[in-house]
Amino acid sequence: MGGPRGAGWVAAGLLLRAGACYCIYRLTRGRRRDDGELGMRPSKSAEDLTDAIIRELGGIPIVGNKINHSNQSIKEKALNALNNLSVNVENQIKIKIYINQVCEDVFSGPLNSAVQLAGLRLLTNMTVTNDHQHMLHSYITDLFQVLLTGKGNTKVQVLKLLLNLSENPAMTEGLLHAQVDSSFLSLYDSHVAKEILLRVLTLFQNINNCLKIEGHLAVQPTFTEGSLFFLLHGEECAQKIKALVNHHDAEVKEKILTIIPKI
């Protein structure tokens, strides 16, 4: 079938496919967890079947191409849709091609915007496992910049992402090489919100644990001044962490007691 009539059938087919993907997606999506990430699903579910159908119908590229849309509302919705789809590991294989574009948008777009937060959520889900974390290697310094300049949910979301990276020994050196402003240490002050304080303490703990696994404490790599390594292993950081032993929150205090013997 050729000519205009054939082209019309092709266009109609693509439109129907996109519509089917959208309807299936809207009708069968599960509720998100309170923190914005859905986590990897360990077994088959209705959502797994939905994700498989969307993937097989070619729905992921249709959604993915919308992250470049000039309309910020459409862009945000596309990122949220990819975020929901990314909880399926097979979908991640197709979604990973958008990681670089999402990173560029997150770090060049408006600070604390809905689009930036949606992008950070997607990146967080894409780094729950170690498979695609290496793709963020060149953006680690940018993550710390957003952490220090962002507010509220943006700050917390960046920390969730950094915690994913910090659990992987293969990412440890990249994290420690990142150039980070000294104001990062203010996140270890006692007045910092618990949801942030606990996460920066866990970041410190994870990196130290990975260093031991990798044997870097015995032979110290070369890190430049101003790097995260110098901040975390400096005297000021040690003093701030030790001062938290008298923190009013029991959970923070418990975390400190596990960290202090390793400082």
Phi, psi and omega per residue, in radians:
M1 nan 2.052 -3.069
G2 -2.179 -2.992 3.082
G3 1.241 -2.955 -3.101
P4 -1.000 -0.660 -3.108
R5 -1.127 -0.722 3.112
G6 -1.121 -0.739 3.126
A7 -1.087 -0.636 3.126
G8 -1.119 -0.714 3.104
W9 -1.113 -0.703 3.108
V10 -1.081 -0.803 -3.136
A11 -1.094 -0.720 3.129
A12 -1.112 -0.685 3.121
G13 -1.097 -0.750 3.120
L14 -1.124 -0.696 -3.136
L15 -1.136 -0.760 3.113
L16 -1.100 -0.701 3.136
R17 -1.110 -0.782 3.118
A18 -1.109 -0.731 3.132
G19 -1.111 -0.703 3.127
A20 -1.114 -0.768 3.121
C21 -1.037 -0.784 -3.091
Y22 -1.139 -0.790 -3.117
C23 -1.099 -0.769 3.120
I24 -1.080 -0.756 -3.123
Y25 -1.080 -0.813 -3.092
R26 -1.202 -0.626 -3.048
L27 -1.396 -0.443 -2.981
T28 -2.042 0.052 -3.132
R29 -1.115 2.376 3.029
G30 -1.423 2.949 3.095
R31 -1.293 2.524 3.111
R32 -1.371 2.722 3.018
R33 -1.239 2.806 -3.064
D34 -1.038 -0.540 -3.053
D35 -1.547 0.049 3.047
G36 1.684 -0.320 3.095
E37 -1.827 2.620 -3.078
L38 -1.780 -0.390 -3.136
G39 1.387 2.767 -3.126
M40 -1.383 2.330 -3.127
R41 -1.451 2.174 -3.037
P42 -1.365 -0.349 -3.071
S43 -2.459 2.943 -3.118
K44 -1.121 2.462 3.113
S45 -2.606 3.074 3.083
A46 -1.030 -0.657 3.118
E47 -1.163 -0.653 3.091
D48 -1.059 -0.742 3.137
L49 -1.151 -0.687 3.095
T50 -1.080 -0.825 3.125
D51 -1.019 -0.718 3.137
A52 -1.109 -0.721 3.141
I53 -1.131 -0.803 3.130
I54 -1.045 -0.747 3.133
R55 -1.112 -0.808 -3.101
E56 -1.170 -0.545 3.121
L57 -1.404 -0.012 3.140
G58 1.367 0.458 -3.076
G59 -1.310 -0.471 -3.072
I60 -1.111 -0.826 3.081
P61 -1.083 -0.589 3.126
I62 -1.087 -0.773 3.104
V63 -1.237 -0.779 -3.072
G64 -1.049 -0.628 -3.133
N65 -1.171 -0.319 -3.135
K66 -1.379 -0.167 3.135
I67 -1.250 -0.202 3.088
N68 -1.688 0.097 -3.088
H69 -1.157 2.522 -3.125
S70 -1.270 -0.415 3.107
N71 -1.369 2.070 -3.037
Q72 -1.156 -0.533 3.113
S73 -1.181 -0.753 3.093
I74 -1.137 -0.724 3.114
K75 -1.032 -0.793 3.135
E76 -1.103 -0.765 -3.137
K77 -1.124 -0.654 3.104
A78 -1.132 -0.741 3.114
L79 -1.131 -0.711 3.112
N80 -1.135 -0.664 3.108
A81 -1.139 -0.775 3.101
L82 -1.109 -0.632 3.106
N83 -1.060 -0.804 3.117
N84 -1.105 -0.724 -3.130
L85 -1.227 -0.440 -3.041
S86 -1.265 -0.145 3.106
V87 -1.262 -0.219 3.073
N88 -1.655 2.142 -3.026
V89 -1.108 -0.546 3.108
E90 -1.227 -0.612 3.070
N91 -1.142 -0.602 -3.117
Q92 -1.024 -0.549 3.136
I93 -1.060 -0.642 3.124
K94 -1.471 -0.558 -3.084
I95 -1.322 -0.445 -3.049
K96 -1.032 -0.410 -3.134
I97 -1.166 -0.251 -3.133
Y98 -1.687 -0.048 -3.042
I99 -1.038 -0.814 -3.112
N100 -1.081 -0.723 3.125
Q101 -1.138 -0.724 3.116
V102 -1.092 -0.752 3.113
C103 -1.053 -0.802 -3.141
E104 -1.041 -0.731 3.141
D105 -1.187 -0.717 -3.119
V106 -1.082 -0.711 -3.021
F107 -1.630 -0.194 3.118
S108 -1.915 -0.257 -3.098
G109 -1.445 -3.134 -3.125
P110 -1.070 2.342 -3.139
L111 -1.172 2.409 3.096
N112 1.162 0.270 3.137
S113 -1.355 2.847 3.100
A114 -1.108 -0.624 3.123
V115 -1.163 -0.759 3.124
Q116 -1.073 -0.759 -3.136
L117 -1.143 -0.706 3.103
A118 -1.105 -0.704 3.103
G119 -1.127 -0.738 3.118
L120 -1.112 -0.663 3.101
R121 -1.108 -0.740 3.119
L122 -1.100 -0.789 3.130
L123 -1.097 -0.609 3.114
T124 -1.127 -0.803 3.109
N125 -1.132 -0.625 -3.128
M126 -1.268 -0.205 3.138
T127 -1.994 0.280 3.065
V128 -1.092 -0.671 3.009
T129 -1.784 2.988 -3.091
N130 -1.434 -0.107 -2.948
D131 -1.015 -0.698 -3.020
H132 -2.055 0.143 -3.084
Q133 -1.080 -0.583 -3.104
H134 -1.053 -0.392 -3.120
M135 -1.239 -0.230 3.117
L136 -1.736 0.070 -3.029
H137 -0.964 -0.749 -3.072
S138 -1.405 -0.031 -3.108
Y139 -1.923 0.116 -3.047
I140 -1.101 -0.777 3.114
T141 -1.049 -0.678 3.109
D142 -1.112 -0.650 3.105
L143 -1.057 -0.765 3.127
F144 -1.161 -0.587 3.107
Q145 -1.123 -0.764 3.107
V146 -1.174 -0.638 3.090
L147 -1.001 -0.767 -3.053
L148 -1.405 -0.433 -3.101
T149 -1.795 -0.350 -3.118
G150 -1.346 2.974 -3.124
K151 -2.213 2.769 2.966
G152 0.811 -2.068 -3.075
N153 -1.081 -0.570 3.123
T154 -1.092 -0.826 3.128
K155 -1.018 -0.839 -3.111
V156 -1.111 -0.719 -3.105
Q157 -1.151 -0.696 3.083
V158 -1.074 -0.710 3.129
L159 -1.129 -0.675 3.079
K160 -1.045 -0.735 3.122
L161 -1.149 -0.803 3.121
L162 -1.089 -0.621 3.112
L163 -1.129 -0.677 3.061
N164 -1.008 -0.820 -3.122
L165 -1.154 -0.641 -3.043
S166 -1.232 -0.273 3.115
E167 -1.457 -0.153 -3.095
N168 -1.808 1.958 -3.128
P169 -0.975 -0.482 -3.137
A170 -1.202 -0.310 -3.138
M171 -1.745 -0.101 -3.011
T172 -1.053 -0.848 -3.093
E173 -1.112 -0.686 3.099
G174 -1.093 -0.696 3.088
L175 -1.108 -0.791 -3.081
L176 -1.242 -0.437 3.097
H177 -1.372 -0.304 -3.083
A178 -1.013 2.384 3.073
Q179 -1.430 2.071 -3.026
V180 -2.252 2.317 3.124
D181 -1.099 2.550 -3.092
S182 -1.107 -0.302 3.100
S183 -1.123 -0.236 3.077
F184 -0.970 -0.617 -3.094
L185 -1.153 -0.345 3.113
S186 -1.170 -0.295 3.103
L187 -1.237 -0.206 3.108
Y188 -1.685 0.175 3.101
D189 -1.331 2.658 -3.033
S190 -1.159 -0.425 -3.095
H191 -1.453 -0.109 -3.118
V192 -1.157 2.489 -3.130
A193 -0.946 2.457 -3.061
K194 -0.970 -0.731 -3.089
E195 -1.132 -0.428 3.072
I196 -1.545 -0.803 -3.095
L197 -1.025 -0.813 -3.139
L198 -1.072 -0.634 -3.113
R199 -1.281 -0.672 3.112
V200 -1.239 -0.531 3.051
L201 -1.182 -0.710 3.102
T202 -1.172 -0.609 3.063
L203 -1.039 -0.837 3.100
F204 -1.014 -0.803 -3.093
Q205 -1.132 -0.796 -3.132
N206 -1.069 -0.778 -3.112
I207 -1.126 -0.737 3.100
N208 -1.087 -0.719 3.117
N209 -1.105 -0.722 3.128
C210 -1.185 -0.615 3.086
L211 -1.058 -0.703 3.133
K212 -1.186 -0.694 3.107
I213 -1.080 -0.727 -3.111
E214 -1.425 -0.171 3.137
G215 1.308 0.346 -3.089
H216 -1.307 -0.313 -3.140
L217 -1.245 -0.456 3.128
A218 -1.349 -0.755 3.118
V219 -2.127 1.817 -3.034
Q220 -1.305 2.184 3.069
P221 -1.219 2.973 3.121
T222 -1.530 1.991 3.093
F223 -2.048 2.439 -3.108
T224 -1.414 2.734 3.084
E225 -1.120 2.432 -3.082
G226 1.640 -0.031 3.118
S227 -1.448 2.873 3.103
L228 -1.057 -0.571 3.121
F229 -1.004 -0.824 -3.106
F230 -1.145 -0.605 3.135
L231 -1.224 -0.831 -3.064
L232 -1.260 -0.453 -3.091
H233 -1.909 0.318 3.072
G234 -1.595 2.920 -3.100
E235 -1.152 -0.628 -3.112
E236 -1.088 -0.749 3.138
C237 -1.125 -0.749 3.137
A238 -1.055 -0.740 -3.138
Q239 -1.140 -0.727 3.139
K240 -1.105 -0.736 -3.129
I241 -1.174 -0.746 3.129
K242 -1.118 -0.580 -3.130
A243 -1.183 -0.350 -3.119
L244 -1.388 -0.029 -3.137
V245 -1.091 -0.397 3.122
N246 -1.788 0.352 -3.118
H247 -1.085 2.536 -3.072
H248 -1.227 -0.370 -3.100
D249 -1.584 2.258 -3.064
A250 -1.132 -0.637 -3.117
E251 -1.195 -0.703 3.086
V252 -1.127 -0.773 -3.138
K253 -1.063 -0.727 3.127
E254 -1.101 -0.712 3.112
K255 -1.113 -0.726 3.140
I256 -1.072 -0.724 -3.116
L257 -1.113 -0.436 3.089
T258 -1.454 -0.403 -3.083
I259 -1.557 -0.746 -3.012
I260 -0.916 -0.761 -3.141
P261 -1.068 -0.295 -3.095
K262 -1.710 -0.069 -3.138
I263 -1.389 nan nan
